[in-house]
Amino acid sequence: MLDGGAAVLLLNRGAAGQTISVTWDELGLGGRSLSGRDLWEHKDLGKLSQRFSAPVAPHGVVMIALRP
């Protein structure tokens, strides 16, 4: 994103729910703290450090925005 953040989609294509994680290094965002916002739930997640994890329903998605 233009502000140095990222939009992240966690997709569970499986038949069972699972916790899915992503690290800032995997996204190329380095080791800084970022502000998170759940785009489906319309709620702020606060400052997140190094990684984000969320339970994702079967065939479900979680989408967040990360901003510096």
C-alpha positions as CSV (number, residue, x, y, z in Angstrom):
1,M,0.0,0.0,0.0
2,L,1.2,3.5,-0.6
3,D,1.6,4.2,3.2
4,G,4.0,1.3,3.6
5,G,1.3,-1.1,5.0
6,A,-0.3,-4.1,3.6
7,A,-3.7,-5.8,3.1
8,V,-3.5,-9.4,4.2
9,L,-6.0,-12.2,3.4
10,L,-5.9,-15.4,5.5
11,L,-7.7,-18.1,3.5
12,N,-8.7,-21.5,4.8
13,R,-9.6,-23.8,1.9
14,G,-9.8,-26.8,4.2
15,A,-12.8,-28.7,5.6
16,A,-11.9,-27.9,9.3
17,G,-11.2,-24.6,11.1
18,Q,-7.6,-23.7,11.8
19,T,-5.4,-21.0,13.1
20,I,-3.5,-19.2,10.3
21,S,-0.4,-17.0,11.0
22,V,1.6,-14.6,9.0
23,T,4.8,-12.8,10.0
24,W,5.9,-9.3,8.9
25,D,9.1,-10.9,7.4
26,E,6.9,-13.1,5.1
27,L,5.2,-9.9,4.0
28,G,8.4,-7.9,3.5
29,L,7.5,-5.4,6.2
30,G,10.4,-5.9,8.5
31,G,10.3,-6.1,12.3
32,R,8.3,-3.0,13.1
33,S,5.0,-2.7,15.0
34,L,2.0,-2.1,12.8
35,S,-1.6,-1.0,13.5
36,G,-4.1,-3.7,12.5
37,R,-7.7,-3.5,11.5
38,D,-10.0,-6.4,10.8
39,L,-11.7,-5.4,7.5
40,W,-14.6,-7.9,7.8
41,E,-15.4,-7.2,11.5
42,H,-14.8,-3.4,11.1
43,K,-12.7,-3.3,14.3
44,D,-9.3,-2.1,15.3
45,L,-6.8,-4.7,16.5
46,G,-4.3,-2.3,18.0
47,K,-0.6,-2.4,17.6
48,L,0.7,-5.8,16.4
49,S,4.4,-6.8,16.6
50,Q,6.1,-9.2,14.2
51,R,3.1,-11.4,13.4
52,F,-0.7,-11.9,13.2
53,S,-2.6,-15.1,13.9
54,A,-6.4,-15.7,13.7
55,P,-8.8,-18.7,13.8
56,V,-10.3,-19.1,10.3
57,A,-13.5,-21.1,9.8
58,P,-13.6,-23.9,7.1
59,H,-13.7,-22.3,3.7
60,G,-13.5,-18.9,5.4
61,V,-11.4,-15.8,5.3
62,V,-10.0,-13.2,7.6
63,M,-8.8,-10.0,6.0
64,I,-6.8,-7.3,7.8
65,A,-5.1,-4.0,6.9
66,L,-1.7,-3.3,8.4
67,R,-0.5,0.3,8.7
68,P,2.7,1.9,10.0
